[in-house]
Amino acid sequence: MPDSQTSQIQTMIAAFGVVYCIVALALIAFAVIVYWKIFSKAGYSGALSLLMFVPIANIVMLCILAFSEWPVLRELNMLRQQVGGMQQYPQNPQYPQNPQYSPYPQNPPYRPQ
């Protein structure tokens, strides 16, 4: 192979490598941002999103997110208990089975053929 072809192939491989690295870094940054938001909204530190790139820790962190009580929900339950003395929230509200008012007409004016 002539030197000109070899240098062209090397240039194409280098360009492909640069594009690949840029795309990979963009995807990694996107994943960090997404996991940061998820951990922050759950009430955990957003820095825990970096553990998603550690092989076994990512599975452990997903299990913690899925099966533990989030700090945000724990705080909400505490606030509801503090306010609970003033106002009671029904646990299982009972709705009437046959309401007086129905948004749908009982006898429609048209008859399907």
Biopython code that builds the backbone (N, CA, C, O; Angstrom):
import numpy as np
from Bio.PDB.StructureBuilder import StructureBuilder

atoms = [
    (1, "MET", "N", (0.835, -1.178, 0.000)),
    (1, "MET", "CA", (0.000, 0.000, 0.000)),
    (1, "MET", "C", (0.884, 1.247, 0.000)),
    (1, "MET", "O", (1.861, 1.317, 0.746)),
    (2, "PRO", "N", (0.547, 2.216, -0.823)),
    (2, "PRO", "CA", (1.337, 3.449, -0.829)),
    (2, "PRO", "C", (1.138, 4.226, 0.470)),
    (2, "PRO", "O", (0.158, 4.043, 1.193)),
    (3, "ASP", "N", (2.086, 5.079, 0.727)),
    (3, "ASP", "CA", (2.045, 5.871, 1.961)),
    (3, "ASP", "C", (0.851, 6.821, 1.990)),
    (3, "ASP", "O", (0.328, 7.112, 3.066)),
    (4, "SER", "N", (0.411, 7.307, 0.839)),
    (4, "SER", "CA", (-0.715, 8.237, 0.817)),
    (4, "SER", "C", (-2.004, 7.542, 1.254)),
    (4, "SER", "O", (-2.809, 8.127, 1.979)),
    (5, "GLN", "N", (-2.203, 6.297, 0.818)),
    (5, "GLN", "CA", (-3.392, 5.556, 1.230)),
    (5, "GLN", "C", (-3.334, 5.226, 2.721)),
    (5, "GLN", "O", (-4.346, 5.311, 3.417)),
    (6, "THR", "N", (-2.188, 4.860, 3.194)),
    (6, "THR", "CA", (-2.016, 4.540, 4.614)),
    (6, "THR", "C", (-2.305, 5.764, 5.474)),
    (6, "THR", "O", (-2.962, 5.666, 6.510)),
    (7, "SER", "N", (-1.813, 6.905, 5.039)),
    (7, "SER", "CA", (-2.058, 8.122, 5.829)),
    (7, "SER", "C", (-3.536, 8.524, 5.770)),
    (7, "SER", "O", (-4.070, 9.042, 6.750)),
    (8, "GLN", "N", (-4.195, 8.294, 4.647)),
    (8, "GLN", "CA", (-5.633, 8.595, 4.553)),
    (8, "GLN", "C", (-6.438, 7.681, 5.468)),
    (8, "GLN", "O", (-7.363, 8.132, 6.142)),
    (9, "ILE", "N", (-6.090, 6.410, 5.491)),
    (9, "ILE", "CA", (-6.787, 5.464, 6.361)),
    (9, "ILE", "C", (-6.560, 5.836, 7.822)),
    (9, "ILE", "O", (-7.495, 5.796, 8.621)),
    (10, "GLN", "N", (-5.351, 6.191, 8.174)),
    (10, "GLN", "CA", (-5.057, 6.600, 9.546)),
    (10, "GLN", "C", (-5.826, 7.862, 9.920)),
    (10, "GLN", "O", (-6.289, 7.993, 11.053)),
    (11, "THR", "N", (-5.962, 8.778, 8.991)),
    (11, "THR", "CA", (-6.714, 10.009, 9.238)),
    (11, "THR", "C", (-8.193, 9.700, 9.445)),
    (11, "THR", "O", (-8.832, 10.270, 10.330)),
    (12, "MET", "N", (-8.740, 8.791, 8.624)),
    (12, "MET", "CA", (-10.151, 8.426, 8.781)),
    (12, "MET", "C", (-10.385, 7.716, 10.108)),
    (12, "MET", "O", (-11.386, 7.976, 10.776)),
    (13, "ILE", "N", (-9.492, 6.837, 10.497)),
    (13, "ILE", "CA", (-9.622, 6.139, 11.775)),
    (13, "ILE", "C", (-9.522, 7.133, 12.927)),
    (13, "ILE", "O", (-10.268, 7.023, 13.900)),
    (14, "ALA", "N", (-8.631, 8.082, 12.836)),
    (14, "ALA", "CA", (-8.490, 9.095, 13.886)),
    (14, "ALA", "C", (-9.742, 9.967, 13.965)),
    (14, "ALA", "O", (-10.201, 10.290, 15.061)),
    (15, "ALA", "N", (-10.298, 10.351, 12.816)),
    (15, "ALA", "CA", (-11.517, 11.164, 12.814)),
    (15, "ALA", "C", (-12.680, 10.386, 13.415)),
    (15, "ALA", "O", (-13.461, 10.927, 14.197)),
    (16, "PHE", "N", (-12.789, 9.105, 13.040)),
    (16, "PHE", "CA", (-13.844, 8.269, 13.612)),
    (16, "PHE", "C", (-13.664, 8.148, 15.127)),
    (16, "PHE", "O", (-14.643, 8.195, 15.871)),
    (17, "GLY", "N", (-12.439, 7.994, 15.580)),
    (17, "GLY", "CA", (-12.162, 7.897, 17.020)),
    (17, "GLY", "C", (-12.548, 9.166, 17.758)),
    (17, "GLY", "O", (-13.088, 9.107, 18.863)),
    (18, "VAL", "N", (-12.271, 10.317, 17.151)),
    (18, "VAL", "CA", (-12.623, 11.588, 17.785)),
    (18, "VAL", "C", (-14.141, 11.743, 17.876)),
    (18, "VAL", "O", (-14.666, 12.134, 18.918)),
    (19, "VAL", "N", (-14.845, 11.436, 16.783)),
    (19, "VAL", "CA", (-16.312, 11.533, 16.782)),
    (19, "VAL", "C", (-16.902, 10.559, 17.795)),
    (19, "VAL", "O", (-17.834, 10.908, 18.519)),
    (20, "TYR", "N", (-16.366, 9.340, 17.850)),
    (20, "TYR", "CA", (-16.840, 8.333, 18.795)),
    (20, "TYR", "C", (-16.656, 8.811, 20.234)),
    (20, "TYR", "O", (-17.556, 8.651, 21.059)),
    (21, "CYS", "N", (-15.511, 9.389, 20.537)),
    (21, "CYS", "CA", (-15.245, 9.888, 21.892)),
    (21, "CYS", "C", (-16.182, 11.038, 22.261)),
    (21, "CYS", "O", (-16.652, 11.109, 23.397)),
    (22, "ILE", "N", (-16.455, 11.927, 21.326)),
    (22, "ILE", "CA", (-17.355, 13.047, 21.604)),
    (22, "ILE", "C", (-18.766, 12.541, 21.877)),
    (22, "ILE", "O", (-19.423, 13.007, 22.808)),
    (23, "VAL", "N", (-19.237, 11.589, 21.071)),
    (23, "VAL", "CA", (-20.578, 11.031, 21.275)),
    (23, "VAL", "C", (-20.636, 10.277, 22.605)),
    (23, "VAL", "O", (-21.615, 10.404, 23.341)),
    (24, "ALA", "N", (-19.612, 9.503, 22.918)),
    (24, "ALA", "CA", (-19.583, 8.756, 24.173)),
    (24, "ALA", "C", (-19.589, 9.701, 25.372)),
    (24, "ALA", "O", (-20.298, 9.448, 26.345)),
    (25, "LEU", "N", (-18.823, 10.772, 25.323)),
    (25, "LEU", "CA", (-18.800, 11.743, 26.427)),
    (25, "LEU", "C", (-20.148, 12.449, 26.575)),
    (25, "LEU", "O", (-20.593, 12.725, 27.689)),
    (26, "ALA", "N", (-20.791, 12.737, 25.447)),
    (26, "ALA", "CA", (-22.110, 13.373, 25.511)),
    (26, "ALA", "C", (-23.132, 12.436, 26.146)),
    (26, "ALA", "O", (-23.956, 12.877, 26.947)),
    (27, "LEU", "N", (-23.090, 11.155, 25.803)),
    (27, "LEU", "CA", (-24.013, 10.189, 26.400)),
    (27, "LEU", "C", (-23.747, 9.995, 27.888)),
    (27, "LEU", "O", (-24.688, 9.867, 28.671)),
    (28, "ILE", "N", (-22.492, 9.974, 28.283)),
    (28, "ILE", "CA", (-22.147, 9.847, 29.703)),
    (28, "ILE", "C", (-22.633, 11.072, 30.469)),
    (28, "ILE", "O", (-23.196, 10.939, 31.556)),
    (29, "ALA", "N", (-22.423, 12.260, 29.915)),
    (29, "ALA", "CA", (-22.893, 13.482, 30.572)),
    (29, "ALA", "C", (-24.412, 13.483, 30.692)),
    (29, "ALA", "O", (-24.949, 13.884, 31.724)),
    (30, "PHE", "N", (-25.103, 13.042, 29.657)),
    (30, "PHE", "CA", (-26.568, 12.968, 29.697)),
    (30, "PHE", "C", (-27.026, 11.998, 30.781)),
    (30, "PHE", "O", (-27.959, 12.302, 31.526)),
    (31, "ALA", "N", (-26.383, 10.838, 30.879)),
    (31, "ALA", "CA", (-26.749, 9.854, 31.901)),
    (31, "ALA", "C", (-26.520, 10.407, 33.299)),
    (31, "ALA", "O", (-27.348, 10.201, 34.186)),
    (32, "VAL", "N", (-25.412, 11.104, 33.509)),
    (32, "VAL", "CA", (-25.139, 11.689, 34.831)),
    (32, "VAL", "C", (-26.217, 12.710, 35.183)),
    (32, "VAL", "O", (-26.696, 12.734, 36.316)),
    (33, "ILE", "N", (-26.599, 13.547, 34.233)),
    (33, "ILE", "CA", (-27.620, 14.570, 34.493)),
    (33, "ILE", "C", (-28.958, 13.915, 34.817)),
    (33, "ILE", "O", (-29.648, 14.343, 35.742)),
    (34, "VAL", "N", (-29.331, 12.879, 34.062)),
    (34, "VAL", "CA", (-30.609, 12.213, 34.303)),
    (34, "VAL", "C", (-30.622, 11.561, 35.682)),
    (34, "VAL", "O", (-31.568, 11.752, 36.446)),
    (35, "TYR", "N", (-29.584, 10.794, 36.007)),
    (35, "TYR", "CA", (-29.551, 10.138, 37.309)),
    (35, "TYR", "C", (-29.430, 11.149, 38.444)),
    (35, "TYR", "O", (-29.964, 10.918, 39.529)),
    (36, "TRP", "N", (-28.738, 12.268, 38.214)),
    (36, "TRP", "CA", (-28.619, 13.324, 39.234)),
    (36, "TRP", "C", (-30.013, 13.853, 39.576)),
    (36, "TRP", "O", (-30.352, 14.016, 40.748)),
    (37, "LYS", "N", (-30.826, 14.122, 38.530)),
    (37, "LYS", "CA", (-32.190, 14.618, 38.761)),
    (37, "LYS", "C", (-33.033, 13.588, 39.498)),
    (37, "LYS", "O", (-33.787, 13.941, 40.405)),
    (38, "ILE", "N", (-32.915, 12.313, 39.120)),
    (38, "ILE", "CA", (-33.706, 11.270, 39.773)),
    (38, "ILE", "C", (-33.351, 11.176, 41.247)),
    (38, "ILE", "O", (-34.243, 11.147, 42.094)),
    (39, "PHE", "N", (-32.070, 11.128, 41.565)),
    (39, "PHE", "CA", (-31.656, 11.039, 42.959)),
    (39, "PHE", "C", (-32.053, 12.288, 43.739)),
    (39, "PHE", "O", (-32.451, 12.191, 44.900)),
    (40, "SER", "N", (-31.949, 13.455, 43.114)),
    (40, "SER", "CA", (-32.322, 14.695, 43.797)),
    (40, "SER", "C", (-33.816, 14.746, 44.080)),
    (40, "SER", "O", (-34.220, 15.152, 45.169)),
    (41, "LYS", "N", (-34.642, 14.343, 43.122)),
    (41, "LYS", "CA", (-36.089, 14.367, 43.333)),
    (41, "LYS", "C", (-36.532, 13.341, 44.360)),
    (41, "LYS", "O", (-37.564, 13.514, 45.009)),
    (42, "ALA", "N", (-35.762, 12.275, 44.511)),
    (42, "ALA", "CA", (-36.089, 11.263, 45.519)),
    (42, "ALA", "C", (-35.653, 11.706, 46.910)),
    (42, "ALA", "O", (-36.057, 11.102, 47.903)),
    (43, "GLY", "N", (-34.842, 12.745, 46.995)),
    (43, "GLY", "CA", (-34.404, 13.253, 48.287)),
    (43, "GLY", "C", (-33.004, 12.822, 48.665)),
    (43, "GLY", "O", (-32.543, 13.120, 49.767)),
    (44, "TYR", "N", (-32.323, 12.132, 47.780)),
    (44, "TYR", "CA", (-30.945, 11.718, 48.035)),
    (44, "TYR", "C", (-29.995, 12.745, 47.429)),
    (44, "TYR", "O", (-30.415, 13.637, 46.693)),
    (45, "SER", "N", (-28.717, 12.608, 47.747)),
    (45, "SER", "CA", (-27.719, 13.488, 47.159)),
    (45, "SER", "C", (-27.577, 13.167, 45.678)),
    (45, "SER", "O", (-27.546, 11.999, 45.291)),
    (46, "GLY", "N", (-27.491, 14.187, 44.863)),
    (46, "GLY", "CA", (-27.349, 13.985, 43.431)),
    (46, "GLY", "C", (-26.030, 13.344, 43.061)),
    (46, "GLY", "O", (-25.913, 12.739, 41.995)),
    (47, "ALA", "N", (-25.020, 13.468, 43.937)),
    (47, "ALA", "CA", (-23.715, 12.887, 43.653)),
    (47, "ALA", "C", (-23.766, 11.358, 43.621)),
    (47, "ALA", "O", (-22.845, 10.720, 43.109)),
    (48, "LEU", "N", (-24.830, 10.768, 44.160)),
    (48, "LEU", "CA", (-24.972, 9.313, 44.089)),
    (48, "LEU", "C", (-25.130, 8.843, 42.641)),
    (48, "LEU", "O", (-24.975, 7.656, 42.353)),
    (49, "SER", "N", (-25.435, 9.765, 41.739)),
    (49, "SER", "CA", (-25.567, 9.393, 40.329)),
    (49, "SER", "C", (-24.247, 8.892, 39.761)),
    (49, "SER", "O", (-24.237, 8.130, 38.794)),
    (50, "LEU", "N", (-23.144, 9.310, 40.348)),
    (50, "LEU", "CA", (-21.840, 8.854, 39.862)),
    (50, "LEU", "C", (-21.621, 7.380, 40.164)),
    (50, "LEU", "O", (-20.808, 6.728, 39.508)),
    (51, "LEU", "N", (-22.341, 6.843, 41.156)),
    (51, "LEU", "CA", (-22.226, 5.422, 41.456)),
    (51, "LEU", "C", (-22.851, 4.551, 40.376)),
    (51, "LEU", "O", (-22.618, 3.342, 40.349)),
    (52, "MET", "N", (-23.635, 5.140, 39.494)),
    (52, "MET", "CA", (-24.266, 4.362, 38.441)),
    (52, "MET", "C", (-23.240, 3.859, 37.419)),
    (52, "MET", "O", (-23.579, 3.035, 36.569)),
    (53, "PHE", "N", (-22.012, 4.332, 37.484)),
    (53, "PHE", "CA", (-20.965, 3.888, 36.576)),
    (53, "PHE", "C", (-20.037, 2.872, 37.222)),
    (53, "PHE", "O", (-19.100, 2.392, 36.583)),
    (54, "VAL", "N", (-20.292, 2.540, 38.493)),
    (54, "VAL", "CA", (-19.511, 1.514, 39.186)),
    (54, "VAL", "C", (-20.282, 0.202, 39.035)),
    (54, "VAL", "O", (-21.468, 0.158, 39.362)),
    (55, "PRO", "N", (-19.651, -0.861, 38.553)),
    (55, "PRO", "CA", (-20.384, -2.065, 38.150)),
    (55, "PRO", "C", (-21.361, -2.667, 39.160)),
    (55, "PRO", "O", (-22.509, -2.896, 38.779)),
    (56, "ILE", "N", (-21.011, -2.933, 40.375)),
    (56, "ILE", "CA", (-21.948, -3.563, 41.306)),
    (56, "ILE", "C", (-22.770, -2.500, 42.039)),
    (56, "ILE", "O", (-23.920, -2.742, 42.404)),
    (57, "ALA", "N", (-22.190, -1.353, 42.248)),
    (57, "ALA", "CA", (-22.884, -0.286, 42.986)),
    (57, "ALA", "C", (-24.115, 0.202, 42.239)),
    (57, "ALA", "O", (-25.077, 0.638, 42.871)),
    (58, "ASN", "N", (-24.114, 0.143, 40.920)),
    (58, "ASN", "CA", (-25.285, 0.617, 40.180)),
    (58, "ASN", "C", (-26.501, -0.260, 40.452)),
    (58, "ASN", "O", (-27.613, 0.256, 40.565)),
    (59, "ILE", "N", (-26.317, -1.561, 40.558)),
    (59, "ILE", "CA", (-27.431, -2.456, 40.865)),
    (59, "ILE", "C", (-27.925, -2.213, 42.287)),
    (59, "ILE", "O", (-29.130, -2.190, 42.537)),
    (60, "VAL", "N", (-26.984, -2.030, 43.218)),
    (60, "VAL", "CA", (-27.352, -1.764, 44.609)),
    (60, "VAL", "C", (-28.134, -0.463, 44.714)),
    (60, "VAL", "O", (-29.137, -0.400, 45.424)),
    (61, "MET", "N", (-27.686, 0.577, 44.015)),
    (61, "MET", "CA", (-28.368, 1.873, 44.098)),
    (61, "MET", "C", (-29.760, 1.805, 43.463)),
    (61, "MET", "O", (-30.691, 2.428, 43.974)),
    (62, "LEU", "N", (-29.921, 1.074, 42.378)),
    (62, "LEU", "CA", (-31.243, 0.920, 41.782)),
    (62, "LEU", "C", (-32.180, 0.173, 42.724)),
    (62, "LEU", "O", (-33.367, 0.493, 42.803)),
    (63, "CYS", "N", (-31.651, -0.826, 43.444)),
    (63, "CYS", "CA", (-32.475, -1.542, 44.430)),
    (63, "CYS", "C", (-32.858, -0.627, 45.582)),
    (63, "CYS", "O", (-33.984, -0.691, 46.075)),
    (64, "ILE", "N", (-31.942, 0.216, 46.015)),
    (64, "ILE", "CA", (-32.255, 1.169, 47.092)),
    (64, "ILE", "C", (-33.328, 2.142, 46.620)),
    (64, "ILE", "O", (-34.259, 2.445, 47.365)),
    (65, "LEU", "N", (-33.207, 2.633, 45.388)),
    (65, "LEU", "CA", (-34.231, 3.540, 44.853)),
    (65, "LEU", "C", (-35.585, 2.858, 44.746)),
    (65, "LEU", "O", (-36.617, 3.473, 45.018)),
    (66, "ALA", "N", (-35.585, 1.603, 44.357)),
    (66, "ALA", "CA", (-36.845, 0.909, 44.112)),
    (66, "ALA", "C", (-37.533, 0.460, 45.392)),
    (66, "ALA", "O", (-38.760, 0.525, 45.474)),
    (67, "PHE", "N", (-36.792, 0.009, 46.388)),
    (67, "PHE", "CA", (-37.409, -0.667, 47.514)),
    (67, "PHE", "C", (-37.329, 0.067, 48.850)),
    (67, "PHE", "O", (-37.961, -0.372, 49.812)),
    (68, "SER", "N", (-36.591, 1.150, 48.951)),
    (68, "SER", "CA", (-36.523, 1.863, 50.228)),
    (68, "SER", "C", (-37.505, 3.031, 50.227)),
    (68, "SER", "O", (-38.007, 3.447, 49.182)),
    (69, "GLU", "N", (-37.765, 3.548, 51.427)),
    (69, "GLU", "CA", (-38.628, 4.728, 51.531)),
    (69, "GLU", "C", (-37.766, 5.950, 51.253)),
    (69, "GLU", "O", (-36.742, 6.161, 51.902)),
    (70, "TRP", "N", (-38.184, 6.743, 50.294)),
    (70, "TRP", "CA", (-37.401, 7.907, 49.916)),
    (70, "TRP", "C", (-37.467, 8.961, 51.015)),
    (70, "TRP", "O", (-38.490, 9.086, 51.689)),
    (71, "PRO", "N", (-36.391, 9.720, 51.205)),
    (71, "PRO", "CA", (-36.416, 10.794, 52.200)),
    (71, "PRO", "C", (-37.521, 11.820, 51.947)),
    (71, "PRO", "O", (-38.075, 12.374, 52.897)),
    (72, "VAL", "N", (-37.841, 12.076, 50.698)),
    (72, "VAL", "CA", (-38.909, 13.032, 50.382)),
    (72, "VAL", "C", (-40.248, 12.521, 50.906)),
    (72, "VAL", "O", (-41.022, 13.285, 51.484)),
    (73, "LEU", "N", (-40.522, 11.238, 50.707)),
    (73, "LEU", "CA", (-41.781, 10.672, 51.188)),
    (73, "LEU", "C", (-41.806, 10.590, 52.711)),
    (73, "LEU", "O", (-42.858, 10.777, 53.322)),
    (74, "ARG", "N", (-40.666, 10.315, 53.326)),
    (74, "ARG", "CA", (-40.579, 10.279, 54.789)),
    (74, "ARG", "C", (-40.904, 11.663, 55.363)),
    (74, "ARG", "O", (-41.633, 11.776, 56.348)),
    (75, "GLU", "N", (-40.364, 12.701, 54.745)),
    (75, "GLU", "CA", (-40.645, 14.060, 55.191)),
    (75, "GLU", "C", (-42.119, 14.411, 54.983)),
    (75, "GLU", "O", (-42.729, 15.052, 55.839)),
    (76, "LEU", "N", (-42.685, 14.001, 53.868)),
    (76, "LEU", "CA", (-44.094, 14.257, 53.605)),
    (76, "LEU", "C", (-44.978, 13.576, 54.640)),
    (76, "LEU", "O", (-45.942, 14.174, 55.118)),
    (77, "ASN", "N", (-44.662, 12.329, 54.994)),
    (77, "ASN", "CA", (-45.442, 11.630, 56.010)),
    (77, "ASN", "C", (-45.331, 12.307, 57.368)),
    (77, "ASN", "O", (-46.315, 12.379, 58.104)),
    (78, "MET", "N", (-44.138, 12.808, 57.712)),
    (78, "MET", "CA", (-43.974, 13.520, 58.990)),
    (78, "MET", "C", (-44.811, 14.802, 58.991)),
    (78, "MET", "O", (-45.450, 15.120, 59.995)),
    (79, "LEU", "N", (-44.813, 15.531, 57.890)),
    (79, "LEU", "CA", (-45.598, 16.764, 57.822)),
    (79, "LEU", "C", (-47.092, 16.454, 57.894)),
    (79, "LEU", "O", (-47.848, 17.198, 58.519)),
    (80, "ARG", "N", (-47.521, 15.365, 57.263)),
    (80, "ARG", "CA", (-48.929, 14.995, 57.335)),
    (80, "ARG", "C", (-49.315, 14.613, 58.761)),
    (80, "ARG", "O", (-50.434, 14.898, 59.189)),
    (81, "GLN", "N", (-48.412, 13.973, 59.504)),
    (81, "GLN", "CA", (-48.711, 13.616, 60.881)),
    (81, "GLN", "C", (-48.799, 14.861, 61.751)),
    (81, "GLN", "O", (-49.624, 14.919, 62.663)),
    (82, "GLN", "N", (-47.961, 15.858, 61.484)),
    (82, "GLN", "CA", (-48.013, 17.100, 62.266)),
    (82, "GLN", "C", (-49.305, 17.844, 62.005)),
    (82, "GLN", "O", (-49.895, 18.407, 62.927)),
    (83, "VAL", "N", (-49.748, 17.854, 60.768)),
    (83, "VAL", "CA", (-50.972, 18.553, 60.409)),
    (83, "VAL", "C", (-52.180, 17.683, 60.728)),
    (83, "VAL", "O", (-53.300, 18.187, 60.803)),
    (84, "GLY", "N", (-51.969, 16.387, 60.916)),
    (84, "GLY", "CA", (-53.052, 15.445, 61.123)),
    (84, "GLY", "C", (-53.943, 15.785, 62.297)),
    (84, "GLY", "O", (-55.125, 15.440, 62.270)),
    (85, "GLY", "N", (-53.436, 16.444, 63.328)),
    (85, "GLY", "CA", (-54.258, 16.817, 64.462)),
    (85, "GLY", "C", (-55.296, 17.857, 64.087)),
    (85, "GLY", "O", (-56.376, 17.896, 64.676)),
    (86, "MET", "N", (-54.983, 18.694, 63.120)),
    (86, "MET", "CA", (-55.906, 19.744, 62.707)),
    (86, "MET", "C", (-56.873, 19.262, 61.629)),
    (86, "MET", "O", (-58.019, 19.707, 61.578)),
    (87, "GLN", "N", (-56.422, 18.369, 60.783)),
    (87, "GLN", "CA", (-57.236, 17.971, 59.643)),
    (87, "GLN", "C", (-57.029, 16.480, 59.397)),
    (87, "GLN", "O", (-55.897, 15.997, 59.394)),
    (88, "GLN", "N", (-58.104, 15.771, 59.195)),
    (88, "GLN", "CA", (-58.032, 14.337, 58.940)),
    (88, "GLN", "C", (-58.210, 14.066, 57.449)),
    (88, "GLN", "O", (-59.133, 14.584, 56.819)),
    (89, "TYR", "N", (-57.331, 13.262, 56.902)),
    (89, "TYR", "CA", (-57.457, 12.839, 55.511)),
    (89, "TYR", "C", (-58.101, 11.464, 55.499)),
    (89, "TYR", "O", (-57.646, 10.580, 56.225)),
    (90, "PRO", "N", (-59.134, 11.249, 54.709)),
    (90, "PRO", "CA", (-59.762, 9.924, 54.675)),
    (90, "PRO", "C", (-58.815, 8.898, 54.055)),
    (90, "PRO", "O", (-58.181, 9.164, 53.034)),
    (91, "GLN", "N", (-58.726, 7.722, 54.684)),
    (91, "GLN", "CA", (-57.867, 6.668, 54.172)),
    (91, "GLN", "C", (-58.456, 6.036, 52.911)),
    (91, "GLN", "O", (-57.777, 5.907, 51.892)),
    (92, "ASN", "N", (-59.716, 5.648, 52.994)),
    (92, "ASN", "CA", (-60.406, 5.051, 51.853)),
    (92, "ASN", "C", (-61.717, 5.790, 51.647)),
    (92, "ASN", "O", (-62.738, 5.396, 52.212)),
    (93, "PRO", "N", (-61.712, 6.844, 50.855)),
    (93, "PRO", "CA", (-62.950, 7.596, 50.690)),
    (93, "PRO", "C", (-64.005, 6.749, 49.980)),
    (93, "PRO", "O", (-63.713, 6.041, 49.016)),
    (94, "GLN", "N", (-65.224, 6.839, 50.475)),
    (94, "GLN", "CA", (-66.330, 6.088, 49.884)),
    (94, "GLN", "C", (-67.100, 7.020, 48.953)),
    (94, "GLN", "O", (-67.543, 8.096, 49.353)),
    (95, "TYR", "N", (-67.243, 6.596, 47.741)),
    (95, "TYR", "CA", (-67.973, 7.375, 46.762)),
    (95, "TYR", "C", (-69.334, 6.714, 46.546)),
    (95, "TYR", "O", (-69.429, 5.487, 46.586)),
    (96, "PRO", "N", (-70.380, 7.492, 46.320)),
    (96, "PRO", "CA", (-71.700, 6.885, 46.125)),
    (96, "PRO", "C", (-71.724, 6.047, 44.854)),
    (96, "PRO", "O", (-71.156, 6.419, 43.828)),
    (97, "GLN", "N", (-72.393, 4.916, 44.953)),
    (97, "GLN", "CA", (-72.481, 4.014, 43.807)),
    (97, "GLN", "C", (-73.492, 4.505, 42.778)),
    (97, "GLN", "O", (-73.282, 4.329, 41.578)),
    (98, "ASN", "N", (-74.588, 5.120, 43.228)),
    (98, "ASN", "CA", (-75.614, 5.638, 42.331)),
    (98, "ASN", "C", (-75.749, 7.143, 42.561)),
    (98, "ASN", "O", (-76.611, 7.573, 43.327)),
    (99, "PRO", "N", (-74.923, 7.934, 41.922)),
    (99, "PRO", "CA", (-74.975, 9.373, 42.181)),
    (99, "PRO", "C", (-76.264, 9.987, 41.629)),
    (99, "PRO", "O", (-76.843, 9.502, 40.657)),
    (100, "GLN", "N", (-76.685, 11.061, 42.279)),
    (100, "GLN", "CA", (-77.888, 11.775, 41.852)),
    (100, "GLN", "C", (-77.670, 12.438, 40.491)),
    (100, "GLN", "O", (-78.552, 12.452, 39.632)),
    (101, "TYR", "N", (-76.493, 12.974, 40.331)),
    (101, "TYR", "CA", (-76.183, 13.696, 39.099)),
    (101, "TYR", "C", (-75.290, 12.822, 38.229)),
    (101, "TYR", "O", (-74.308, 12.256, 38.711)),
    (102, "SER", "N", (-75.621, 12.715, 36.994)),
    (102, "SER", "CA", (-74.792, 11.994, 36.048)),
    (102, "SER", "C", (-74.530, 12.914, 34.862)),
    (102, "SER", "O", (-75.472, 13.493, 34.320)),
    (103, "PRO", "N", (-73.278, 13.062, 34.446)),
    (103, "PRO", "CA", (-72.985, 13.946, 33.312)),
    (103, "PRO", "C", (-73.465, 13.362, 31.989)),
    (103, "PRO", "O", (-73.491, 14.059, 30.975)),
    (104, "TYR", "N", (-73.843, 12.094, 31.994)),
    (104, "TYR", "CA", (-74.290, 11.451, 30.768)),
    (104, "TYR", "C", (-75.811, 11.310, 30.791)),
    (104, "TYR", "O", (-76.368, 10.936, 31.823)),
    (105, "PRO", "N", (-76.487, 11.593, 29.701)),
    (105, "PRO", "CA", (-77.947, 11.465, 29.684)),
    (105, "PRO", "C", (-78.367, 9.998, 29.793)),
    (105, "PRO", "O", (-77.753, 9.109, 29.203)),
    (106, "GLN", "N", (-79.432, 9.776, 30.564)),
    (106, "GLN", "CA", (-79.921, 8.411, 30.744)),
    (106, "GLN", "C", (-80.660, 7.908, 29.499)),
    (106, "GLN", "O", (-80.517, 6.744, 29.123)),
    (107, "ASN", "N", (-81.430, 8.758, 28.876)),
    (107, "ASN", "CA", (-82.159, 8.399, 27.660)),
    (107, "ASN", "C", (-81.683, 9.293, 26.526)),
    (107, "ASN", "O", (-82.179, 10.410, 26.375)),
    (108, "PRO", "N", (-80.738, 8.828, 25.734)),
    (108, "PRO", "CA", (-80.224, 9.691, 24.677)),
    (108, "PRO", "C", (-81.297, 9.959, 23.616)),
    (108, "PRO", "O", (-82.129, 9.093, 23.346)),
    (109, "PRO", "N", (-81.281, 11.163, 23.011)),
    (109, "PRO", "CA", (-82.299, 11.529, 22.047)),
    (109, "PRO", "C", (-82.163, 10.810, 20.708)),
    (109, "PRO", "O", (-83.062, 10.920, 19.874)),
    (110, "TYR", "N", (-81.112, 10.104, 20.480)),
    (110, "TYR", "CA", (-80.933, 9.417, 19.210)),
    (110, "TYR", "C", (-80.980, 7.908, 19.436)),
    (110, "TYR", "O", (-80.754, 7.418, 20.543)),
    (111, "ARG", "N", (-81.267, 7.215, 18.399)),
    (111, "ARG", "CA", (-81.319, 5.757, 18.471)),
    (111, "ARG", "C", (-80.421, 5.201, 17.360)),
    (111, "ARG", "O", (-80.640, 5.479, 16.181)),
    (112, "PRO", "N", (-79.416, 4.417, 17.742)),
    (112, "PRO", "CA", (-78.559, 3.835, 16.714)),
    (112, "PRO", "C", (-79.322, 2.824, 15.872)),
    (112, "PRO", "O", (-80.164, 2.098, 16.401)),
    (113, "GLN", "N", (-79.050, 2.761, 14.592)),
    (113, "GLN", "CA", (-79.765, 1.851, 13.685)),
    (113, "GLN", "C", (-78.965, 0.635, 13.381)),
    (113, "GLN", "O", (-79.420, -0.231, 12.634)),
]
sb = StructureBuilder()
sb.init_structure("model")
sb.init_model(0)
sb.init_chain("A")
sb.init_seg("    ")
for serial, (resi, resn, name, xyz) in enumerate(atoms, 1):
    if name == "N":
        sb.init_residue(resn, " ", resi, " ")
    sb.init_atom(name, np.array(xyz, "f"), 0.0, 1.0, " ", f" {name:<3s}", serial, name[0])
structure = sb.get_structure()
